[in-house]
Each structure stands twice: as C-alpha cells, then as structure tokens.
C-alpha cells in the first residue's frame, strides 16, 4: 500500500475539535475544514485517505523520536519498545536524561505522561473507526466498501488489544462518543468482555478481507492478520498472570487458562491453514552467506513470511514521508554514526548457543555461535559493509568504533560493546542530508512468530512433541541442529533468539509476569563487553561488566507497571476505578 501524504490526520477524521498532531503543511492545499462527512463517505479517494491514520498509528515502527528536553516528552516522545527490555538499549547518554531515563526508573509522572499519550492516540483512532461504521450506509456498495469495513473491524479490535495489554480492561465504546450531546458513560470491561469484543471484531474482519492483495495494495490488512489478532488475543489471555484475579478488569476471576489455550490452538491452526505464509529458507552454508540471507528476511518488504508490517516510505524521506532513521541511528562511528541508539547487550549475546561440534571458549567467545548471532549482532572483528568492526582498545587507545565521530560533544558510541546487524541495510547511504534516511518496513507479526507461539501453546497443553517440531523447524531454517527434547527454558530461549529486538520479546516479559526480575537493574543489570589488546604480551582480554556507570539510573520496575494508569479525565468522567496503586499528580 502506497502511504500517501494524507489530507485528513487522525484527529480530524475522528471529528474532534483539536488539531494537535497534524502537519500544518497539510492544510495549505485543501480546505479540509470545509470537507463534510457526507463528502467523505461519497468520495472513494477521501475514504482511502480516511483510513490511513489507522495504519499510521498502529505502531510507529522504527520512526522514533526521543527528546532530551523534558517539556517535549509528554507530547512528542515515541519509543522503540525493545529498549525497555534487556536485549538492546540506546547508548546515547542524552536519551537517559529526560523521559526515557525516567521511564526506566519507574518515575510515576513520566509513566503517567506516556500512558496518557498512548491512551489518547488509541481512543482517537477508535472514535474515527466508529464514525465510519456509523456512516457505512452512506458508502457505495462494492469492493472498496467491503475492504473498508474489514479494515475498520480489524483496527477497532487491534486498538482495543493495544489498550488491553497496557491498561487491562478498558471502556468498550462501539459507537460515536459525544459527551457534549450525550451523557452516556461506560464501565471498565472485564477480561471476558475484552476477549469477546476483540475476537468478534477480528472475526468479522477475517470474513470481509482477502488473503492477499496485488502489489499496488501490498501492506493492507488481510484475513491472515485478522486471524493472527484472534490468536494473539487468546494467547495473551491464557497467561497465568491473568487467572484468579479479584478485579475482573485485571484478569479472569477464575482460571480460564485452559479454555484460552484451547482457543489459541484453534486460532493459530487457522492462520497456518491458510497456507499463505511460510519461512524464507536460507541456502547459504557459510557464515557470510547465511548472515546476508538472514538479514534480507527483514529488508524484504511484505515477504512470504510477513503477516503485518508498518509500511515505511520507499524513499525513506523522514521530513515529508514516513521514513525513519534506523540506519543513521544504529551506525557505528566508522560510518559517521553519532547516536548509537540500537546497541545489543551482553545479556542478549549470552542467549546464543553453540553450533554442533563447538564448545564455548571464553578466550574466543564469538567462535562457533548460533548462526543467527552473526546476522543479528556486529561484534569486534566482524565485517560490515567491508569494514572490520574495531570495538576494542589497543594499549589504551580506543578503536575507531569506540571513538566518537566528528566534533560533536554529544556524539555517542556503543556502551555495550556491540552494534546492531539485524534490520540495518548495508547499502543505505548515510550523509549530511538527514531528511533522507531509511525505508525498511517494521514487522509486527511474521510466520516464525506464529510457529513459536503455537509451540508455546502446545507445550503448555502438554503436547511437547508438536512444540518440539515447531521449534526444530525454526532451528532448521537457521541451520542449527535439532533439539532432542524441549524444556520451557529452551523454548523461551528460542523465542528470544529468533525474535531478537522485535517488540514481541518485551511483551513476552510482561505477559509471563517476570518483569520485576528482567526489567530491574538490581536483579538483571544490563551487561557489556569490554575488549582490550596488549601488543607487548599479545593478549586479548574479554571482560563482562555492567553497562550503566550511573547508579542513580539503574533500571527499576514497580509491579503496578503491569497495568499503566488510565487517563485521569476518563476515570472521573466515567466514574471507573483506576488501576491499583496509581495516584493523580
């Protein structure tokens, strides 16, 4: 789907009075304030423009903005969710000085600010969707109408899924919300009601949408994406953390885990039964060949493995399009990088096992590792775009990739000892014109995740044989030896390696209820690798230590963060209970 520069921004499409978040340029060429609802529903082009904010706001993908001025945090900050886990972190110190650093430290004010931004964004889209559904009778019958209705039902389910993950049961509003003319208020939905509502809308979408589109419409929501949303909903609801809860909006009041697992099993089998998706196989048998083919999985837009992606602009334009700055922000100093925003951790490197026939050698820690390590991580001595990565010190002199580029006093280098290899594009030109940057799509769901999700569901249902087969199929694609048996820890590790730096890994931590351990510096500090070379003795020393040099910035996770605070205005208006332990500031 070509992501055009749309006339209607999300809040205008929703019919609200504020224009916050719209690009002023959009209003110079068309009198959008004079476009009535009636004109929109009758105009095929305007209808296609109307739905674009639903796509644009489902996930910002690699298009992140991390302000270092506190005043901008609440209104403008966008974060790459894996930064909050333990696999990848930004190394730029400035990022830790405002909102991002405060979120890591569980600062209540910044968490509340961040929660309000997401709450408003998602409900704005739901209001826009409800407006279209209320006026569907005004839209001419035909293929476009069927597709629009399918997209509407999918995105309403999807935005409620996002809200549910962050806040628990929320207010289910399925008609236009008009507090000025209608005093209707809504209660918080129970977990049962959230599952039913998301499933109902997603199932309706699956019945309306095709399995695939031609290339001109690539990237639109498909039947497979709708079925995947149903499967993810049941998988989320099956987590032990959500069973036997006192408050129905925080989980089931009894134990529904088996029911949810059985439903998830059926849902994932429906996705697989489409025969629409498959793993991209890798033919290369050398380290260089493998890593290039594996990296290409994430550089190929809307491939056979893709189920849902954020469609970034092909020209990568950051100012006027929907490009992003991944390659620029991930680049090492040799490639003129100054941000070091995507640096893998030693915690993650330790998750890569050894290939068959190798045993770990601390003096040569990068030899014989899982093939995916070489594709995902740029380490000292690896080759990227013809450059041998120099991430060590020699007789006290820092290598080029540990030396800030240029004269900027804020230029950053890796603080973990690694740079990212996954997602980045070796052929991307990085020059002084930062308006043109990167165009990789951001993958939300792909078939490898379907297989790993299904493996988890089957493992928890007691069918370890099927789970093992799914995991070994993933490992086979990665040219790794088959596991003879499967434990929970092996299953988790396979997810962590295959889905490295993908948003799923963060949400796994949350739904498994292990955030207090994994997101706390006290129990799981971010680890870094320091490599020193002594030319006199010809010794190379590899030392693992904690990344964070600033004790006051150690990560912290408060249990109340499993459910972010609802917007306080809505708590008061609807007369609902706030999530536990949050107070208004």
RODO-2510 file (C-alpha; in nm, 4 decimals, decimal comma):
residues 585
     n   res          X          Y          Z
     1     x     0,0000     0,0000     0,0000
     2     x     0,1438     0,3343    -0,1014
     3     x     0,1419     0,5516     0,2093
     4     x     0,0378     0,8825     0,0593
     5     x     0,0677     1,2147     0,2375
     6     x    -0,2865     1,2172     0,3623
     7     x    -0,5240     1,5106     0,3769
     8     x    -0,7002     1,4032     0,6936
     9     x    -0,4999     1,3475     1,0072
    10     x    -0,6310     1,1152     1,2760
    11     x    -0,7986     1,3739     1,4945
    12     x    -0,9703     1,5478     1,2033
    13     x    -1,1023     1,2166     1,0773
    14     x    -1,2384     1,1493     1,4239
    15     x    -1,4384     1,4706     1,4084
    16     x    -1,2752     1,6220     1,7163
    17     x    -1,2074     1,9893     1,7663
    18     x    -0,8326     1,9849     1,8302
    19     x    -0,5762     1,9666     1,5565
    20     x    -0,2823     1,8570     1,7713
    21     x    -0,0538     1,6209     1,5847
    22     x    -0,1482     1,7376     1,2317
    23     x     0,1164     1,8700     0,9967
    24     x     0,0388     2,2348     0,9199
    25     x     0,1512     2,1806     0,5609
    26     x    -0,1447     1,9522     0,5057
    27     x    -0,3848     2,2423     0,5307
    28     x    -0,2263     2,4664     0,2691
    29     x    -0,3572     2,2897    -0,0396
    30     x    -0,7093     2,1864     0,0564
    31     x    -0,9817     2,3454     0,2720
    32     x    -1,0154     2,0377     0,4901
    33     x    -1,2196     2,2290     0,7438
    34     x    -1,4878     2,2503     0,4730
    35     x    -1,4962     1,8779     0,3954
    36     x    -1,8195     1,7442     0,5404
    37     x    -1,8821     1,3880     0,6490
    38     x    -2,1217     1,3485     0,3589
    39     x    -1,8471     1,4300     0,1093
    40     x    -1,6074     1,1827     0,2671
    41     x    -1,8474     0,8874     0,2561
    42     x    -1,9267     0,9521    -0,1104
    43     x    -1,5699     1,0058    -0,2308
    44     x    -1,3555     0,6969    -0,2924
    45     x    -1,0281     0,8879    -0,2667
    46     x    -1,1236     1,0595     0,0603
    47     x    -1,2340     0,7259     0,2033
    48     x    -0,8923     0,5780     0,1340
    49     x    -0,7341     0,8849     0,2922
    50     x    -0,9635     0,8474     0,5932
    51     x    -0,8270     0,5066     0,6941
    52     x    -0,4575     0,5971     0,6663
    53     x    -0,4296     0,7269     1,0237
    54     x    -0,5439     0,3833     1,1442
    55     x    -0,2386     0,2373     0,9741
    56     x    -0,0032     0,5165     1,0704
    57     x    -0,0843     0,4988     1,4402
    58     x    -0,0895     0,1217     1,4912
    59     x     0,2850     0,1307     1,5579
    60     x     0,5492     0,3930     1,4804
    61     x     0,7948     0,1184     1,3942
    62     x     1,1473     0,2480     1,3543
    63     x     1,0193     0,6052     1,3359
    64     x     1,1210     0,7046     1,6875
    65     x     1,1673     1,0421     1,8480
    66     x     1,3370     1,0599     2,1858
    67     x     1,3506     1,4178     2,3123
    68     x     1,6134     1,5214     2,5634
    69     x     1,4077     1,8215     2,6753
    70     x     1,1606     1,7252     2,9447
    71     x     0,8988     1,9716     2,8183
    72     x     0,8663     1,7750     2,4931
    73     x     0,8403     1,4304     2,6468
    74     x     0,4660     1,4179     2,7038
    75     x     0,3541     1,5406     2,3639
    76     x     0,6146     1,4101     2,1225
    77     x     0,8129     1,1145     2,2536
    78     x     0,7988     0,7818     2,0709
    79     x     0,9976     0,4872     2,1938
    80     x     1,1262     0,1675     2,0377
    81     x     0,9649    -0,0827     2,2739
    82     x     1,2582    -0,3312     2,2828
    83     x     1,4615    -0,0557     2,4533
    84     x     1,2660    -0,1336     2,7700
    85     x     1,3770    -0,4975     2,7687
    86     x     1,7252    -0,6373     2,8181
    87     x     1,8282    -0,7337     2,4648
    88     x     1,9026    -0,3932     2,3162
    89     x     1,9488    -0,0437     2,4598
    90     x     2,0386     0,3043     2,3373
    91     x     2,3931     0,4049     2,4267
    92     x     2,3393     0,7784     2,3812
    93     x     2,3598     0,9315     2,7276
    94     x     2,1204     1,2140     2,6362
    95     x     1,8381     0,9631     2,5954
    96     x     1,8596     0,8860     2,9646
    97     x     1,8356     1,2499     3,0743
    98     x     1,4616     1,3002     3,0214
    99     x     1,1585     1,0811     2,9565
   100     x     1,3258     0,7574     2,8555
   101     x     1,5540     0,7521     3,1584
   102     x     1,2673     0,8364     3,3897
   103     x     1,0560     0,5574     3,2454
   104     x     1,3397     0,3125     3,3094
   105     x     1,3480     0,4287     3,6705
   106     x     0,9687     0,3802     3,7106
   107     x     0,9082     0,7543     3,7587
   108     x     0,5345     0,7921     3,8178
   109     x     0,4963     1,1267     3,6432
   110     x     0,6676     1,0154     3,3231
   111     x     0,4829     0,6839     3,3185
   112     x     0,1561     0,8748     3,3552
   113     x     0,2558     1,1122     3,0741
   114     x     0,3468     0,8221     2,8474
   115     x     0,0270     0,6369     2,9358
   116     x    -0,1837     0,9424     2,8526
   117     x    -0,0222     0,9782     2,5084
   118     x    -0,0953     0,6171     2,4174
   119     x    -0,4462     0,6303     2,5644
   120     x    -0,5390     0,9374     2,3614
   121     x    -0,3823     0,8018     2,0424
   122     x    -0,5659     0,4708     2,0553
   123     x    -0,9046     0,6109     2,1535
   124     x    -0,8770     0,8786     1,8841
   125     x    -0,8459     0,6025     1,6251
   126     x    -1,1365     0,4097     1,7780
   127     x    -1,3528     0,7224     1,7566
   128     x    -1,2590     0,7582     1,3884
   129     x    -1,3422     0,3917     1,3243
   130     x    -1,6776     0,4191     1,4998
   131     x    -1,7608     0,7224     1,2871
   132     x    -1,7049     0,5282     0,9664
   133     x    -1,9025     0,2280     1,0897
   134     x    -2,1916     0,4523     1,1917
   135     x    -2,1979     0,6002     0,8405
   136     x    -2,1385     0,2785     0,6479
   137     x    -2,4853     0,3041     0,4929
   138     x    -2,3714     0,6171     0,3096
   139     x    -2,0813     0,4368     0,1402
   140     x    -2,1478     0,2935    -0,2025
   141     x    -2,1576    -0,0856    -0,2154
   142     x    -1,8631    -0,2589    -0,3763
   143     x    -1,5152    -0,3953    -0,3184
   144     x    -1,3888    -0,0765    -0,1566
   145     x    -1,6717    -0,0734     0,0977
   146     x    -1,6128    -0,4357     0,1914
   147     x    -1,2436    -0,3709     0,2362
   148     x    -1,3045    -0,0524     0,4395
   149     x    -1,5436    -0,2321     0,6721
   150     x    -1,2947    -0,5154     0,7133
   151     x    -1,0206    -0,2665     0,7975
   152     x    -1,2498    -0,0853     1,0402
   153     x    -1,3388    -0,4002     1,2330
   154     x    -0,9768    -0,5138     1,2382
   155     x    -0,8413    -0,1841     1,3642
   156     x    -1,1067    -0,1446     1,6309
   157     x    -1,0094    -0,4877     1,7582
   158     x    -0,6400    -0,4055     1,7233
   159     x    -0,6554    -0,0753     1,9132
   160     x    -0,8549    -0,2380     2,1915
   161     x    -0,5926    -0,5132     2,2015
   162     x    -0,3207    -0,2491     2,2459
   163     x    -0,5191    -0,0771     2,5202
   164     x    -0,5910    -0,4091     2,6919
   165     x    -0,2227    -0,5064     2,7021
   166     x    -0,1266    -0,1774     2,8631
   167     x    -0,4215    -0,0969     3,0894
   168     x    -0,6233    -0,4148     3,1449
   169     x    -0,9963    -0,3986     3,0780
   170     x    -1,0925    -0,0568     2,9421
   171     x    -1,4130     0,1166     2,8390
   172     x    -1,5511    -0,0602     2,5317
   173     x    -1,7003     0,2152     2,3179
   174     x    -1,8520     0,0814     1,9975
   175     x    -2,0464     0,3881     1,8865
   176     x    -1,9596     0,7557     1,8470
   177     x    -1,8655     0,9073     2,1800
   178     x    -2,0266     1,2511     2,2114
   179     x    -2,0102     1,3760     2,5714
   180     x    -2,1301     1,7240     2,4709
   181     x    -2,4666     1,5958     2,3483
   182     x    -2,4943     1,2568     2,5149
   183     x    -2,4061     1,1855     2,8738
   184     x    -2,3522     0,8140     2,8274
   185     x    -2,0733     0,6703     3,0405
   186     x    -1,9072     0,3317     3,0121
   187     x    -1,7797     0,0856     3,2724
   188     x    -1,4468    -0,0895     3,2559
   189     x    -1,4815    -0,4136     3,0642
   190     x    -1,3924    -0,7451     3,2205
   191     x    -1,1266    -0,9703     3,0714
   192     x    -1,4023    -1,1922     2,9361
   193     x    -1,5668    -0,8930     2,7663
   194     x    -1,2351    -0,7709     2,6229
   195     x    -1,1607    -1,1120     2,4705
   196     x    -1,5113    -1,1366     2,3271
   197     x    -1,5080    -0,7854     2,1802
   198     x    -1,1658    -0,8204     2,0184
   199     x    -1,2476    -1,1660     1,8855
   200     x    -1,5850    -1,0526     1,7460
   201     x    -1,4420    -0,7578     1,5532
   202     x    -1,1390    -0,9510     1,4291
   203     x    -1,3556    -1,2431     1,3169
   204     x    -1,5827    -1,0044     1,1267
   205     x    -1,2749    -0,8548     0,9628
   206     x    -1,1483    -1,2002     0,8650
   207     x    -1,4768    -1,2648     0,6841
   208     x    -1,4537    -0,9408     0,4871
   209     x    -1,0858    -0,9215     0,3947
   210     x    -0,8936    -1,1136     0,1268
   211     x    -0,5937    -1,3359     0,1937
   212     x    -0,3722    -1,1172    -0,0231
   213     x    -0,3697    -0,8067    -0,2412
   214     x    -0,1897    -0,7228    -0,5613
   215     x     0,1350    -0,5306    -0,5360
   216     x    -0,0295    -0,1886    -0,5605
   217     x    -0,2183    -0,2563    -0,2361
   218     x     0,0522    -0,4552    -0,0561
   219     x     0,0568    -0,3847     0,3151
   220     x    -0,3160    -0,3612     0,3705
   221     x    -0,4787    -0,5687     0,6424
   222     x    -0,5555    -0,9235     0,5300
   223     x    -0,7581    -1,2169     0,6538
   224     x    -0,4375    -1,3638     0,7955
   225     x    -0,3690    -1,0535     1,0064
   226     x    -0,7226    -1,0666     1,1468
   227     x    -0,6872    -1,4349     1,2374
   228     x    -0,3457    -1,3658     1,3908
   229     x    -0,5007    -1,0976     1,6116
   230     x    -0,7516    -1,3510     1,7402
   231     x    -0,4723    -1,5977     1,8131
   232     x    -0,2619    -1,3346     1,9927
   233     x    -0,5656    -1,2359     2,1985
   234     x    -0,6215    -1,5889     2,3249
   235     x    -0,2504    -1,6397     2,3849
   236     x    -0,2323    -1,3225     2,5932
   237     x    -0,5452    -1,4145     2,7889
   238     x    -0,4093    -1,7639     2,8655
   239     x    -0,1186    -1,6289     3,0736
   240     x    -0,1137    -1,7454     3,4335
   241     x    -0,0787    -1,3864     3,5472
   242     x    -0,4366    -1,3109     3,4397
   243     x    -0,6090    -1,6005     3,6191
   244     x    -0,7943    -1,5913     3,9532
   245     x    -0,7877    -1,2133     3,9854
   246     x    -1,0059    -1,0207     4,2300
   247     x    -1,0882    -0,7408     3,9851
   248     x    -1,2441    -0,8655     3,6588
   249     x    -1,0781    -0,5881     3,4579
   250     x    -0,7357    -0,7084     3,5754
   251     x    -0,7925    -1,0712     3,4794
   252     x    -1,0383    -1,3572     3,4985
   253     x    -1,1986    -1,4123     3,8367
   254     x    -1,1495    -1,7866     3,7888
   255     x    -0,8938    -1,9901     3,5947
   256     x    -0,9588    -1,9669     3,2209
   257     x    -0,6068    -2,0591     3,1105
   258     x    -0,7015    -2,3971     2,9616
   259     x    -1,0025    -2,2541     2,7775
   260     x    -0,7891    -1,9739     2,6355
   261     x    -0,5109    -2,2149     2,5356
   262     x    -0,7576    -2,4422     2,3556
   263     x    -0,8963    -2,1405     2,1700
   264     x    -0,5459    -2,0165     2,0872
   265     x    -0,4577    -2,3580     1,9446
   266     x    -0,7532    -2,3437     1,7058
   267     x    -0,6787    -1,9831     1,6111
   268     x    -0,3131    -2,0461     1,5265
   269     x    -0,4122    -2,3523     1,3266
   270     x    -0,6472    -2,1310     1,1240
   271     x    -0,3580    -1,8971     1,0416
   272     x    -0,1360    -2,1875     0,9388
   273     x    -0,4251    -2,3462     0,7498
   274     x    -0,4407    -2,0505     0,5118
   275     x    -0,1176    -2,1772     0,3511
   276     x    -0,0462    -1,8113     0,2809
   277     x     0,2741    -1,7814     0,4812
   278     x     0,5980    -1,9742     0,5073
   279     x     0,9505    -1,9356     0,6377
   280     x     1,2007    -1,7829     0,3980
   281     x     1,4586    -2,0568     0,3637
   282     x     1,8319    -1,9924     0,3632
   283     x     2,0590    -2,1750     0,1208
   284     x     2,3954    -2,0252     0,2190
   285     x     2,6237    -2,2540     0,4176
   286     x     2,9000    -2,0109     0,5092
   287     x     2,8853    -1,7518     0,7837
   288     x     2,8863    -1,4625     0,5358
   289     x     2,6236    -1,6179     0,3091
   290     x     2,3965    -1,7092     0,5980
   291     x     2,4085    -1,3722     0,7673
   292     x     2,3259    -1,1875     0,4447
   293     x     2,0298    -1,4115     0,3620
   294     x     1,9002    -1,3965     0,7177
   295     x     1,9303    -1,0185     0,7250
   296     x     1,7428    -0,9990     0,3960
   297     x     1,4370    -1,1507     0,5660
   298     x     1,3969    -0,8181     0,7469
   299     x     1,4872    -0,5998     0,4496
   300     x     1,2316    -0,7571     0,2132
   301     x     0,9007    -0,5751     0,2313
   302     x     0,5821    -0,7810     0,2621
   303     x     0,7534    -1,1137     0,2019
   304     x     0,6057    -1,4626     0,2175
   305     x     0,6896    -1,4658     0,5893
   306     x     0,5202    -1,1358     0,6683
   307     x     0,1719    -1,1129     0,8203
   308     x     0,1594    -0,7477     0,9296
   309     x     0,4104    -0,4673     0,8772
   310     x     0,4306    -0,0938     0,9265
   311     x     0,4689     0,0362     0,5713
   312     x     0,7528     0,2869     0,5674
   313     x     0,8069     0,5126     0,2659
   314     x     1,0221     0,3652    -0,0096
   315     x     1,2201     0,6887    -0,0473
   316     x     1,2975     0,6952     0,3244
   317     x     1,2083     1,0631     0,3453
   318     x     1,1887     1,1496     0,7128
   319     x     1,0536     1,5037     0,6870
   320     x     0,7675     1,4721     0,4391
   321     x     0,7108     1,0975     0,4136
   322     x     0,7054     0,8066     0,6555
   323     x     1,0685     0,7099     0,6511
   324     x     1,2853     0,6631     0,9566
   325     x     1,6445     0,6945     1,0735
   326     x     1,7251     0,3392     1,1773
   327     x     2,0472     0,3060     0,9767
   328     x     2,1689     0,6511     1,0757
   329     x     2,0853     0,5989     1,4438
   330     x     2,2309     0,2473     1,4538
   331     x     2,5538     0,3267     1,2678
   332     x     2,8976     0,2919     1,4259
   333     x     3,1375     0,5916     1,4169
   334     x     3,3256     0,4493     1,1158
   335     x     3,0029     0,5012     0,9183
   336     x     2,9616     0,8545     1,0656
   337     x     2,7166     0,7375     1,3292
   338     x     2,6739     0,9678     1,6283
   339     x     2,3724     0,8234     1,8101
   340     x     2,4418     0,4540     1,8847
   341     x     2,0710     0,4121     1,9550
   342     x     2,0459     0,0373     1,8935
   343     x     2,3219    -0,1466     2,0782
   344     x     2,2733    -0,5145     2,1694
   345     x     2,3579    -0,6169     2,5227
   346     x     2,5838    -0,8899     2,6539
   347     x     2,2685    -1,0290     2,8166
   348     x     2,1399    -1,0991     2,4681
   349     x     2,4693    -1,2231     2,3244
   350     x     2,4751    -1,4853     2,6004
   351     x     2,1445    -1,6218     2,4663
   352     x     2,3095    -1,7531     2,1502
   353     x     2,4076    -2,1140     2,1986
   354     x     2,6825    -2,3073     2,0261
   355     x     2,6638    -2,4862     1,6943
   356     x     2,7053    -2,8615     1,6932
   357     x     3,0708    -2,9566     1,7279
   358     x     3,1713    -2,6420     1,9161
   359     x     3,2147    -2,5688     2,2842
   360     x     3,2313    -2,2226     2,4334
   361     x     3,5802    -2,0750     2,4723
   362     x     3,5993    -1,7558     2,6812
   363     x     3,9218    -1,6605     2,5004
   364     x     3,7391    -1,6735     2,1662
   365     x     3,3777    -1,6004     2,2652
   366     x     3,2451    -1,5386     1,9141
   367     x     3,3565    -1,8644     1,7517
   368     x     3,1014    -2,1365     1,6790
   369     x     2,7917    -1,9498     1,7948
   370     x     2,4356    -1,9903     1,6667
   371     x     2,4375    -1,8740     1,3025
   372     x     2,1829    -1,6032     1,3876
   373     x     2,4344    -1,4322     1,6151
   374     x     2,6466    -1,3328     1,3158
   375     x     2,3452    -1,1878     1,1368
   376     x     2,1964    -1,0020     1,4332
   377     x     2,4997    -0,8596     1,6121
   378     x     2,8031    -0,6604     1,4977
   379     x     3,0854    -0,7598     1,7299
   380     x     3,4557    -0,6825     1,7488
   381     x     3,6255    -0,8315     1,4423
   382     x     3,3075    -0,8866     1,2435
   383     x     3,2835    -0,7412     0,8931
   384     x     3,0092    -0,4983     0,7980
   385     x     2,9956    -0,3230     0,4632
   386     x     3,3612    -0,4029     0,4022
   387     x     3,4721    -0,2654     0,7388
   388     x     3,6211    -0,4774     1,0161
   389     x     3,4449    -0,3625     1,3323
   390     x     3,7006    -0,2137     1,5711
   391     x     3,5323    -0,2252     1,9133
   392     x     3,8360    -0,2740     2,1364
   393     x     4,1197    -0,0750     2,2857
   394     x     4,4818    -0,1429     2,1923
   395     x     4,7378    -0,0411     2,4528
   396     x     4,4829     0,2029     2,5911
   397     x     4,3860     0,3564     2,2550
   398     x     4,0192     0,3170     2,1621
   399     x     3,9352     0,1638     1,8259
   400     x     3,7525     0,3646     1,5616
   401     x     3,4140     0,2234     1,6632
   402     x     3,4719     0,3276     2,0233
   403     x     3,5779     0,6803     1,9239
   404     x     3,3036     0,9437     1,8788
   405     x     3,2719     1,0624     1,5202
   406     x     3,3276     1,4255     1,4350
   407     x     3,3432     1,7220     1,6698
   408     x     3,0036     1,6952     1,8357
   409     x     3,0302     1,6806     2,2126
   410     x     2,7213     1,4616     2,2288
   411     x     2,8307     1,2057     1,9682
   412     x     2,7895     0,8581     2,1143
   413     x     2,9443     0,5157     2,0749
   414     x     2,8334     0,1766     2,1960
   415     x     2,8362     0,1311     2,5723
   416     x     2,7685    -0,2414     2,5439
   417     x     3,0496    -0,3418     2,3082
   418     x     2,8170    -0,4237     2,0167
   419     x     2,6224    -0,2674     1,7304
   420     x     2,3081    -0,3997     1,5638
   421     x     2,3236    -0,6130     1,2492
   422     x     1,9577    -0,7163     1,2252
   423     x     1,7222    -0,4782     1,0383
   424     x     2,0016    -0,2459     0,9166
   425     x     2,0806    -0,2054     0,5480
   426     x     2,4466    -0,2118     0,4426
   427     x     2,3694    -0,0297     0,1196
   428     x     2,1955     0,2631     0,2904
   429     x     2,3769     0,5900     0,2235
   430     x     2,4308     0,7969     0,5367
   431     x     2,5236     1,1564     0,4507
   432     x     2,4655     1,5081     0,5784
   433     x     2,1093     1,5254     0,4446
   434     x     1,9225     1,3533     0,7240
   435     x     1,5852     1,4182     0,5600
   436     x     1,6545     1,1068     0,3540
   437     x     1,7159     0,8089     0,5694
   438     x     1,5822     0,4539     0,5790
   439     x     1,2840     0,2722     0,4353
   440     x     1,2771    -0,0752     0,5937
   441     x     0,9297    -0,1828     0,6986
   442     x     0,8769    -0,2613     1,0649
   443     x     0,7487    -0,6165     1,1023
   444     x     0,4771    -0,6563     1,3648
   445     x     0,3951    -1,0240     1,3007
   446     x     0,5649    -1,2855     1,0845
   447     x     0,5243    -1,6573     1,0328
   448     x     0,8189    -1,7525     1,2557
   449     x     0,6266    -1,5936     1,5415
   450     x     0,3169    -1,7957     1,4527
   451     x     0,5227    -2,1137     1,4796
   452     x     0,6833    -2,0143     1,8091
   453     x     0,3509    -1,9003     1,9548
   454     x     0,1930    -2,2286     1,8506
   455     x     0,4855    -2,4171     2,0032
   456     x     0,4303    -2,2367     2,3324
   457     x     0,0583    -2,3094     2,3296
   458     x     0,1114    -2,6770     2,2526
   459     x     0,3853    -2,7054     2,5165
   460     x     0,1518    -2,5641     2,7791
   461     x    -0,1233    -2,8013     2,6642
   462     x     0,1149    -3,0927     2,7175
   463     x     0,1837    -3,1738     2,3508
   464     x     0,5611    -3,1349     2,3699
   465     x     0,6103    -3,3365     2,0517
   466     x     0,4309    -3,0804     1,8353
   467     x     0,6017    -2,7962     2,0201
   468     x     0,9423    -2,9549     1,9601
   469     x     0,8691    -2,9946     1,5891
   470     x     0,7807    -2,6246     1,5558
   471     x     1,0981    -2,5185     1,7356
   472     x     1,3161    -2,7526     1,5310
   473     x     1,1630    -2,6226     1,2082
   474     x     1,2716    -2,2733     1,3130
   475     x     1,6176    -2,4003     1,4043
   476     x     1,6443    -2,5890     1,0747
   477     x     1,5907    -2,2652     0,8830
   478     x     1,8729    -2,1206     1,0940
   479     x     2,0951    -2,4211     1,0069
   480     x     2,1046    -2,5182     1,3736
   481     x     2,0968    -2,8773     1,4975
   482     x     1,7615    -3,0188     1,6062
   483     x     1,6922    -3,0325     1,9777
   484     x     1,6309    -3,3881     2,1027
   485     x     1,3791    -3,2660     2,3605
   486     x     1,2197    -2,9433     2,4732
   487     x     1,2043    -2,7659     2,8076
   488     x     1,0361    -2,4358     2,8910
   489     x     1,3753    -2,2634     2,9173
   490     x     1,4805    -2,3913     2,5736
   491     x     1,1516    -2,2743     2,4238
   492     x     1,1895    -1,9297     2,5779
   493     x     1,5492    -1,9023     2,4583
   494     x     1,4497    -1,9950     2,1033
   495     x     1,1899    -1,7170     2,1074
   496     x     1,4485    -1,4731     2,2395
   497     x     1,6986    -1,5569     1,9647
   498     x     1,4628    -1,5832     1,6679
   499     x     1,2575    -1,2770     1,7689
   500     x     1,5577    -1,0747     1,8862
   501     x     1,4982    -0,6976     1,9045
   502     x     1,1375    -0,7454     1,7959
   503     x     0,8635    -0,5982     2,0109
   504     x     0,7282    -0,9428     2,0954
   505     x     1,0175    -1,0095     2,3315
   506     x     0,9183    -0,7160     2,5530
   507     x     0,5542    -0,8227     2,5698
   508     x     0,6606    -1,1801     2,6493
   509     x     0,8256    -1,0469     2,9637
   510     x     0,5060    -0,8673     3,0595
   511     x     0,2596    -1,1498     2,9953
   512     x     0,4793    -1,4088     3,1664
   513     x     0,4856    -1,1874     3,4753
   514     x     0,8652    -1,1753     3,5024
   515     x     0,9145    -0,8013     3,4586
   516     x     1,0198    -0,7458     3,8213
   517     x     1,3176    -0,9711     3,7524
   518     x     1,4001    -0,8940     3,3891
   519     x     1,3417    -0,5168     3,3892
   520     x     1,5191    -0,4394     3,7148
   521     x     1,8839    -0,3431     3,7340
   522     x     1,9063    -0,4991     4,0786
   523     x     1,8260    -0,8484     3,9500
   524     x     1,9150    -0,8207     3,5808
   525     x     2,1674    -0,5427     3,5149
   526     x     2,2488    -0,4610     3,1549
   527     x     2,5795    -0,6295     3,0739
   528     x     2,8502    -0,5000     2,8423
   529     x     3,1645    -0,6437     2,6862
   530     x     3,4997    -0,4653     2,7143
   531     x     3,7860    -0,5918     2,4979
   532     x     4,1471    -0,4869     2,5489
   533     x     4,4509    -0,5806     2,3424
   534     x     4,8062    -0,5697     2,4781
   535     x     5,0526    -0,5721     2,1910
   536     x     5,3504    -0,6425     2,4158
   537     x     5,2058    -0,9627     2,5582
   538     x     4,9850    -1,0310     2,2537
   539     x     4,6971    -1,0909     2,4937
   540     x     4,3328    -1,0111     2,4195
   541     x     4,1164    -0,9833     2,7298
   542     x     3,7369    -1,0093     2,7233
   543     x     3,5715    -0,8611     3,0328
   544     x     3,1976    -0,8630     3,1026
   545     x     3,0650    -0,5957     3,3379
   546     x     2,7637    -0,3730     3,3961
   547     x     2,6909    -0,1137     3,1301
   548     x     2,5438     0,1555     3,3498
   549     x     2,8065     0,3708     3,5110
   550     x     2,5471     0,5840     3,6887
   551     x     2,3961     0,4161     3,9984
   552     x     2,1088     0,6644     4,0077
   553     x     1,9950     0,5423     3,6663
   554     x     1,9694     0,1736     3,7435
   555     x     1,6545     0,0316     3,5880
   556     x     1,3599    -0,0323     3,8143
   557     x     1,0223    -0,1958     3,7650
   558     x     0,7320    -0,1413     4,0005
   559     x     0,4646    -0,4173     3,9949
   560     x     0,1956    -0,1541     3,9349
   561     x     0,3502    -0,1001     3,5890
   562     x     0,1932    -0,4218     3,4635
   563     x    -0,1151    -0,2013     3,4246
   564     x    -0,0497     0,1603     3,3308
   565     x    -0,2750     0,4331     3,4742
   566     x    -0,5931     0,5123     3,2830
   567     x    -0,6318     0,8730     3,1786
   568     x    -0,7493     1,0516     3,4916
   569     x    -1,0042     1,2619     3,2993
   570     x    -1,1763     0,9417     3,1874
   571     x    -1,1590     0,7893     3,5332
   572     x    -1,3539     1,0877     3,6634
   573     x    -1,5938     1,1192     3,3704
   574     x    -1,6914     0,7533     3,3532
   575     x    -1,6717     0,7003     3,7276
   576     x    -1,4475     0,3944     3,6984
   577     x    -1,1737     0,2604     3,9230
   578     x    -0,8132     0,3493     3,8483
   579     x    -0,5587     0,0705     3,8212
   580     x    -0,4038    -0,0322     4,1533
   581     x    -0,1522     0,1930     4,3301
   582     x    -0,1666     0,4872     4,0886
   583     x    -0,2366     0,8330     4,2304
   584     x    -0,3150     1,1529     4,0465
   585     x    -0,0327     1,4047     4,0334
***
